[in-house]
Amino acid sequence: GELEGMKEDLARLLLARRVLICLDDVCRMEDAKWFLFGTRSDGDNSFEDTPHRVLITTRIPGLVGPSITHEVFVRIFSEHEAVKLLLTAAGRRPNGLPKT
């Protein structure tokens, strides 16, 4: 249908480029499949041969499947760890003061 055509157009634009596509908190593979270019449904995929990558975060282990993924388990940050990371990324010290 029309969505498949749009996926094919987007794939043509992105397959030759170094692009990172980030999909956050994916609950259903049906939602993520529109951004998985270079993979084939028969299990034989050429994903490693493409310069683009797709980063999927999910709370559901094994959601994507082993054939096209490198699954990494991470624990949830404590509030203190999350604030410290945010401040550091924003160029601030952990105490909130600007870096000099």
Contacts in CASP RR format, 6 or more apart in sequence:
PFRMAT RR
TARGET T0000
AUTHOR 0000-0000-0000
METHOD contacts of the structure
MODEL  1
GELEGMKEDLARLLLARRVLICLDDVCRMEDAKWFLFGTRSDGDNSFEDT
PHRVLITTRIPGLVGPSITHEVFVRIFSEHEAVKLLLTAAGRRPNGLPKT
3 34 0 8 1.000
7 34 0 8 1.000
7 37 0 8 1.000
10 37 0 8 1.000
11 37 0 8 1.000
11 38 0 8 1.000
14 21 0 8 1.000
14 37 0 8 1.000
14 52 0 8 1.000
15 37 0 8 1.000
15 38 0 8 1.000
15 50 0 8 1.000
15 51 0 8 1.000
15 52 0 8 1.000
16 51 0 8 1.000
17 51 0 8 1.000
17 52 0 8 1.000
18 51 0 8 1.000
18 52 0 8 1.000
19 51 0 8 1.000
19 52 0 8 1.000
19 53 0 8 1.000
20 52 0 8 1.000
20 53 0 8 1.000
20 54 0 8 1.000
20 55 0 8 1.000
21 35 0 8 1.000
21 52 0 8 1.000
21 53 0 8 1.000
21 54 0 8 1.000
21 55 0 8 1.000
22 54 0 8 1.000
22 55 0 8 1.000
22 57 0 8 1.000
23 31 0 8 1.000
23 32 0 8 1.000
23 35 0 8 1.000
23 54 0 8 1.000
23 55 0 8 1.000
23 56 0 8 1.000
23 57 0 8 1.000
24 57 0 8 1.000
25 57 0 8 1.000
25 58 0 8 1.000
25 59 0 8 1.000
26 32 0 8 1.000
26 56 0 8 1.000
26 57 0 8 1.000
26 58 0 8 1.000
26 60 0 8 1.000
26 63 0 8 1.000
27 58 0 8 1.000
27 59 0 8 1.000
27 60 0 8 1.000
27 63 0 8 1.000
29 63 0 8 1.000
29 64 0 8 1.000
32 54 0 8 1.000
32 56 0 8 1.000
32 64 0 8 1.000
35 54 0 8 1.000
36 47 0 8 1.000
36 54 0 8 1.000
36 68 0 8 1.000
37 50 0 8 1.000
37 52 0 8 1.000
38 45 0 8 1.000
38 46 0 8 1.000
38 47 0 8 1.000
38 50 0 8 1.000
39 45 0 8 1.000
39 46 0 8 1.000
39 47 0 8 1.000
39 68 0 8 1.000
40 46 0 8 1.000
43 67 0 8 1.000
45 67 0 8 1.000
45 68 0 8 1.000
47 68 0 8 1.000
56 63 0 8 1.000
56 64 0 8 1.000
56 69 0 8 1.000
58 64 0 8 1.000
61 71 0 8 1.000
61 73 0 8 1.000
62 69 0 8 1.000
62 71 0 8 1.000
64 71 0 8 1.000
77 85 0 8 1.000
84 94 0 8 1.000
87 93 0 8 1.000
87 94 0 8 1.000
87 96 0 8 1.000
88 94 0 8 1.000
91 98 0 8 1.000
91 99 0 8 1.000
92 98 0 8 1.000
92 99 0 8 1.000
93 99 0 8 1.000
END
